[in-house]
């Protein structure tokens, strides 16, 4: 007589829970894979040309840059644009600032329709639009659709954002032209506190003007024009563990490491300027000006068209960020 065999059949709830656990594990592994985004700025045309681009944009270089971002094997998920999208109203071109804004948005929608682009204003965006109303009409709808959170009173200008699927990443965009050469330090600190409370693994800050003179624009033409406020700005970034500040304004690629004796010895703030999307290159005057006791060290510098490729490794054992400069052939 054969003994009957009792085959164990787990209950349905157990199978469902196991399936959910498996899916969660797959999602966890996927989210831990390295991923990338791009940073660039300053694609305006050169008014000194005999026939400057009538759109106010260096169309050829910007198109090539967008194509290269899309073709990059790391597949950047979005592009932070650090200002000077257009030349602004100028006697050498007939297009008004609103027409230039429209030309820019049409170009990027045509050349990179699936790439999320998050911009801030540069000084050239104010030439013909001092109160920013045309900027708001053109760019705020796109920012709204990406779900950014605006600084109170600076809607359409300064904002925070976390990329879809990555709540551990906080990006802070700062407008410096509501008050020229200033940022809203109160709301910046509020944004940093919120990021810290949410256990942000990485905080990236970007704006148009640099904190410290690095190539051509002197102390009177960037955040160094108000050095005490500039110092509060970089000290805020340090106190909340932000390691990367991206900017444009100078038409070059420059990577500056910033340290101070009052900061923890292990901490370095990286100011990386990438005004390399097509605007005319500036001569390098190096790190001149009043540094207010901060130690500035140049890590890299180029006068080439290109963009920053920022790669984030969200793995549990190796939370690292790497930044490379990707050259674009005009």
QUIFENCOR-V721357 format. One record per residue. N is the residue number from 0. RES is the residue in three letters. D_LAST is the distance of its C-alpha to the last C-alpha in Angstrom with 2 decimals. Layout:
N|RES|D_LAST  N|RES|D_LAST
//
This chain:
0|UNK|85.39  1|UNK|81.64  2|UNK|80.25  3|UNK|77.76  4|UNK|74.27  5|UNK|72.71  6|UNK|68.98  7|UNK|67.19  8|UNK|65.08  9|UNK|63.00  10|UNK|63.24  11|UNK|60.54  12|UNK|59.50  13|UNK|58.83  14|UNK|56.62  15|UNK|54.67  16|UNK|54.21  17|UNK|53.10  18|UNK|50.51  19|UNK|49.15  20|UNK|49.07  21|UNK|47.15  22|UNK|44.57  23|UNK|44.26  24|UNK|43.82  25|UNK|41.05  26|UNK|39.30  27|UNK|39.79  28|UNK|38.25  29|UNK|35.26  30|UNK|34.71  31|UNK|34.93  32|UNK|32.01  33|UNK|28.86  34|UNK|26.32  35|UNK|23.01  36|UNK|21.13  37|UNK|17.81  38|UNK|17.38  39|UNK|14.68  40|UNK|15.00  41|UNK|14.26  42|UNK|11.72  43|UNK|13.82  44|UNK|13.14  45|UNK|14.47  46|UNK|18.00  47|UNK|18.28  48|UNK|16.16  49|UNK|18.62  50|UNK|17.48  51|UNK|15.78  52|UNK|14.62  53|UNK|18.16  54|UNK|17.49  55|UNK|16.82  56|UNK|13.49  57|UNK|9.86  58|UNK|9.96  59|UNK|6.68  60|UNK|5.04  61|UNK|8.57  62|UNK|9.04  63|UNK|6.62  64|UNK|8.27  65|UNK|11.55  66|UNK|11.36  67|UNK|10.90  68|UNK|13.71  69|UNK|15.80  70|UNK|15.45  71|UNK|16.31  72|UNK|19.77  73|UNK|21.25  74|UNK|20.69  75|UNK|20.19  76|UNK|22.82  77|UNK|21.42  78|UNK|18.85  79|UNK|20.18  80|UNK|18.34  81|UNK|19.51  82|UNK|19.56  83|UNK|18.19  84|UNK|16.88  85|UNK|17.47  86|UNK|18.47  87|UNK|22.08  88|UNK|24.58  89|UNK|24.03  90|UNK|25.82  91|UNK|22.67  92|UNK|21.88  93|UNK|24.57  94|UNK|23.56  95|UNK|25.77  96|UNK|24.71  97|UNK|26.08  98|UNK|24.11  99|UNK|20.86  100|UNK|21.90  101|UNK|22.67  102|UNK|19.35  103|UNK|17.65  104|UNK|20.16  105|UNK|19.98  106|UNK|16.23  107|UNK|16.57  108|UNK|19.82  109|UNK|18.44  110|UNK|15.36  111|UNK|17.15  112|UNK|20.84  113|UNK|22.38  114|UNK|20.47  115|UNK|22.61  116|UNK|20.79  117|UNK|22.92  118|UNK|21.95  119|UNK|23.76  120|UNK|23.93  121|UNK|22.37  122|UNK|24.12  123|UNK|22.05  124|UNK|23.42  125|UNK|26.84  126|UNK|26.28  127|UNK|28.38  128|UNK|29.35  129|UNK|31.36  130|UNK|33.54  131|UNK|30.78  132|UNK|32.52  133|UNK|29.57  134|UNK|27.49  135|UNK|30.38  136|UNK|30.73  137|UNK|27.11  138|UNK|26.30  139|UNK|29.73  140|UNK|30.48  141|UNK|27.52  142|UNK|28.57  143|UNK|32.13  144|UNK|31.28  145|UNK|29.75  146|UNK|33.05  147|UNK|32.15  148|UNK|35.16  149|UNK|35.00  150|UNK|36.53  151|UNK|39.74  152|UNK|39.25  153|UNK|35.42  154|UNK|34.90  155|UNK|31.38  156|UNK|30.14  157|UNK|31.11  158|UNK|31.78  159|UNK|32.21  160|UNK|31.11  161|UNK|31.72  162|UNK|29.59  163|UNK|31.75  164|UNK|33.74  165|UNK|33.12  166|UNK|35.65  167|UNK|35.63  168|UNK|32.19  169|UNK|32.16  170|UNK|29.13  171|UNK|29.94  172|UNK|27.80  173|UNK|29.03  174|UNK|28.87  175|UNK|29.43  176|UNK|30.09  177|UNK|33.39  178|UNK|34.60  179|UNK|31.91  180|UNK|31.05  181|UNK|33.43  182|UNK|33.35  183|UNK|36.35  184|UNK|37.91  185|UNK|40.84  186|UNK|38.86  187|UNK|36.40  188|UNK|39.44  189|UNK|40.85  190|UNK|37.67  191|UNK|37.76  192|UNK|41.46  193|UNK|40.91  194|UNK|38.23  195|UNK|40.64  196|UNK|43.51  197|UNK|41.50  198|UNK|40.96  199|UNK|37.17  200|UNK|35.84  201|UNK|32.59  202|UNK|31.74  203|UNK|28.18  204|UNK|27.90  205|UNK|24.91  206|UNK|24.70  207|UNK|22.58  208|UNK|24.36  209|UNK|25.07  210|UNK|28.70  211|UNK|28.56  212|UNK|26.78  213|UNK|24.14  214|UNK|21.83  215|UNK|22.40  216|UNK|24.18  217|UNK|27.82  218|UNK|30.65  219|UNK|31.49  220|UNK|28.18  221|UNK|27.88  222|UNK|30.52  223|UNK|32.19  224|UNK|33.61  225|UNK|36.26  226|UNK|36.70  227|UNK|39.65  228|UNK|37.91  229|UNK|34.76  230|UNK|37.09  231|UNK|38.67  232|UNK|35.27  233|UNK|34.30  234|UNK|37.93  235|UNK|37.86  236|UNK|34.85  237|UNK|36.79  238|UNK|40.02  239|UNK|38.53  240|UNK|36.60  241|UNK|33.04  242|UNK|30.87  243|UNK|27.34  244|UNK|26.24  245|UNK|22.61  246|UNK|21.36  247|UNK|18.64  248|UNK|19.60  249|UNK|18.48  250|UNK|14.80  251|UNK|14.58  252|UNK|15.57  253|UNK|19.32  254|UNK|22.00  255|UNK|25.47  256|UNK|28.71  257|UNK|31.56  258|UNK|35.24  259|UNK|38.55  260|UNK|42.09  261|UNK|43.35  262|UNK|41.03  263|UNK|41.95  264|UNK|41.14  265|UNK|39.05  266|UNK|36.78  267|UNK|33.30  268|UNK|31.06  269|UNK|27.34  270|UNK|25.32  271|UNK|21.64  272|UNK|19.25  273|UNK|15.68  274|UNK|14.52  275|UNK|10.91  276|UNK|9.49  277|UNK|8.21  278|UNK|11.48  279|UNK|12.18  280|UNK|13.00  281|UNK|16.77  282|UNK|19.08  283|UNK|20.82  284|UNK|24.49  285|UNK|25.25  286|UNK|27.80  287|UNK|30.10  288|UNK|32.48  289|UNK|35.42  290|UNK|34.89  291|UNK|38.30  292|UNK|39.24  293|UNK|36.22  294|UNK|34.87  295|UNK|31.12  296|UNK|29.48  297|UNK|25.85  298|UNK|24.77  299|UNK|21.10  300|UNK|18.57  301|UNK|14.97  302|UNK|12.65  303|UNK|9.35  304|UNK|7.13  305|UNK|9.16  306|UNK|12.52  307|UNK|16.12  308|UNK|17.94  309|UNK|21.61  310|UNK|24.17  311|UNK|27.78  312|UNK|30.69  313|UNK|33.59  314|UNK|36.07  315|UNK|39.49  316|UNK|39.63  317|UNK|36.17  318|UNK|34.59  319|UNK|31.47  320|UNK|27.99  321|UNK|25.10  322|UNK|21.73  323|UNK|18.71  324|UNK|15.26  325|UNK|12.71  326|UNK|9.47  327|UNK|6.23  328|UNK|3.82  329|UNK|0.00
//
